[in-house]
Amino acid sequence: MSVENFTKLGASAIASSVRAGQVSPADMIRASFQRAGEIGAGRDELNIVLYADEKASIKEADEMQARVNSAVDLGVLAGVPVAIKDNIASLGLPTTCASRILEGYVSPFEATAVTRLRANGALVVAKTNMDEFAMGSSTENSAYGPTRNPYDVRCVAGGSSGGSAAAVAAGITPIALGSETGGSVRQPAAFCGVVGVKPTYGRVSRYGLVAFASSLDQIGVIGRSVDDAALGLEAIAGFDKMDSTSSDADVPIYRLAALGKPAPEARDPDTEAIRIGRSPVPLPPPPSSTTLAGVVIGKPKEYFPDSLDASIKALCERALDGFRSMGATIRDISLPRTPLAIPVYYILAPAEASSNLARFDGVRYGLRVDPGKGLKAMYEATRSAGFGREVTRRILLGTYVLSAGYYDAYYKKAQAVRTLIADDFRSVFASGVNAIFTPTTPTPAFPVGAISDPYEMYLNDIFTVTANLAGVPAISVPIGRMKRLPVGGQIITAHFDEYTMFRVAYALEASLGSGAHE
Amino acid sequence: MTPERFEMVVGLEVHVQLKTRTKAFCGCSTDFGAPPNVNTCPVCLALPGALPVLNEHAVELATRAALGLGCVVNPVSVFARKNYFYPDLPKGYQISQFDQPLATGGFVIIGKSEKGIDVQIGITRLHMEEDAGKSIHDRYPGATAIDLNRSGVPLIEIVSEPDIRTAASAGAYLRTLKQILQYLDVSDVSMEEGSLRVDANISVRPPGQAKLGTKTEVKNMNSFSAVEKALESEFNRQCALLAAGGKVEQQTLLWDGARETVRPSRTKEGSHDYRYFPEPDLRPLMLDAKWIDNARKNLPELPEARKTRLVQEYGISPTEIEQLTATPALSDYFEAVARASKDGKGAYNWVMGEVMAALRASGEEITGFKVRPADLAQLLNLVRDGTVSHTAAKQVFARMAETGKPAAQVAADDGLLQVGDEAAIATWVDEVLTEHPEEAKRYLAGEKKLQGVLVGFVMKKSKGRADPKRVNQLLSARGG
């Protein structure tokens, strides 16, 4: 391999070259920064990267080189540059959630997911732009301006993890971390023609993820390919004692899902060697009529309404035909509570947000605006100056739905409906369906500034928000283009069955080939 | 109209700090008195991205407290966020428990009625929560300083039923509750250090009326007697208001100990809407039935049980037992002395007499007292076998309390071993008879009642070392 084709390299190819000593970690860092410069990732161009420090990153890479030379085990992500969404705490670079209220804030501790990436050899090169506090679907709510879509700079990159999706799409890094509350990884991944995975709630530690809505938040991975996403998730998944809501369920080696077979035993020594990167992953066979043999894929009618754009529908049908040709059975199913998801989400998420964002009060860190008229005036001035319009709107909404007299009618009722939405998924999976396939979004990327009505913006999450409410894993994979703009297809599986999700995603990617970007 | 026309109705909310080494949701120390903001971390400072992790020891202690107070411990309880803005509340919410508390339905027996029936105060609920930090308003002019060392320290809140009818029974309830918590070893229960805090809800109504009157909440009481005084004062205020045809306004009042009166709080507590909702960062607290049973089996001995047992085992009278069992430390001390000396009555007399007097004089706590139970027991044994006289024993004890040395060593070092030696005693007797010729003459002439006086002189001369029995015998021989 050579540094010249860096923008096309997958994470595992980079790691094996670094481990073999063919390229140095610093080469990879320089390639990443060079690409960011070429494409214009800075604030006054595509506005993908909020914070980066090339010198510090190269220094870190040089330190890693010393370990390459001493044959120390470097990990499955050795020398892989990664970008981190700005709401995930990182040492060295600021963590500001793209908000004025945290301007200049540098976290004294690091998110578990970032620590695990580093432990696997990854090098953090950038903090990426996002909707302020992850509230939005277009990255237009960033205090630092919108991120532009690398495929069409007139369009948004999606959101809220727009910067991370655009960084991967632009070839700056093969892997980036994003976060999801209602589709914030999958939707921008779809808009930017990359792969975005939201794991099961509890699969990845939330320690260090600045909370938006704690019962829905989950760190996700964006990758150039399904393999990048699988490798990234493998590295960060698993129990963390710092997050009481993280799960101790075993983490399979997701990359083996490419072989088109059920998951191997977790503690098998051969698979352990693959997990830590000592042995390479066996090459998957080319897709055939048996790749998805025995797999039942559900097609929920609520996600294919008559109003769905015909081009998106056609791309989904092409993907479904691919599944059929690989031996899968397609079954028409129903998830009847789907229409309730958006209202439920926009009660529960703001309710939790109103409480989670109370700590930004100007007392201990971040912005303080003090007119010198007492405590209450300081709170009001700080929070009014520090939070943008959408964040303010959601805090007000959340405060309202939790208020005495409204709690039962809104919050409690919404929680009850949330349970019903989860039941929809449970009964579908209990009936023998292994995976659900849907479009990721109802439209491709829209022009910057095109949507001004908040409710219209909220409807962008209509196909993604259900997985967050139910806590199930879901992935968006590119399935083609509509007028040059990427379109994503979504695969949803049962709780903690990311393995099957990846198996179907690998197969989809393989069956479409270059068609995924046509 | 007078207060006799009304009945006092009081319920108490008691916050108790649990005796854990670390905070409720992080690993920071709970040490009292550290420099400001030293015992803090991302979690208790509420830095962005930090998450709480429940301290299991706090759950154990809270469960022990609940079981010791006769509560039902719920197999599932849920942490909830109590939302309000204040600079010493870093997250902008307090993690507490709301509609699904740890425990419900306990009671405390505060004494017996005239008919001999237990007087019982019900406990509505006991829940876990975390403490806030401390705002210091008088340190820097024009500014408030915040110390977050206490932020996240584990507490339990014990809410009583409105069963209390007099200020005195409020005091009795608090003293009994404190004693039980001490025996359970779950808290330091010190009002001075803030590990026990009391808020009172009080209303009045005509006797016989079932409906409760409008209540006020009284805060800022720094001792049990302050609680009693505050309740008395607020009772009188409410009675006077109603008697004058007025209405009690629901409000929060602060007790002003210096003026012995209540005044309205600046913050309008009643207007707070805490917007409680389940804490999404913590899973519901699930306690296994076996685990709860085990905790119940391993409960320490409670005050009532200890009283009954000590009366039976050591022959202490029921009137003496209350003082002896006031704190577990004191009764533990007593019992250790009694066991080692095999003399319950003697141990009681020494502990309640000399030991208490020494502690009062020095201001020490029994736990730090230099005379350890085994040493006191040794002294009792020395007295019993005649090695040290009763009189000398008090001097030996005083030296032991000073030096912490064992009884036998002190007695030997200070020459306080009882002298039974005939010749030595005879010398002292002769000297006394010479030095007090008047008494000697009258005694030898047959005035027998002077023998006691002369024995006293001999004892004094011998510094308590002379065996009084031998002195009497010798004097009788001379007079005979």
Interface residues (C-beta under 8 A of the other chain):
Chain A: I88 A89 T95 C97 L102 Y105 S107 P108 F109 A111 R206 Y207 G208 L209 V210 A211 A213 S214 S215 K241 M242 D243 S244 T245 A351 E352 S354 S355 L357 A358 R359 F360 D361 V363 R364 Y365 L375 Y379 T399 L402 S403 A404 Y407 Y411
Chain B: P42 L45 A46 L47 P48 G49 A50 L51 P52 V53 L54 R81 N83 F85 P87 P90 K91 G92 Y93 T144 I146 D273 R275 Y276 F277 P280 D281 L282 R283
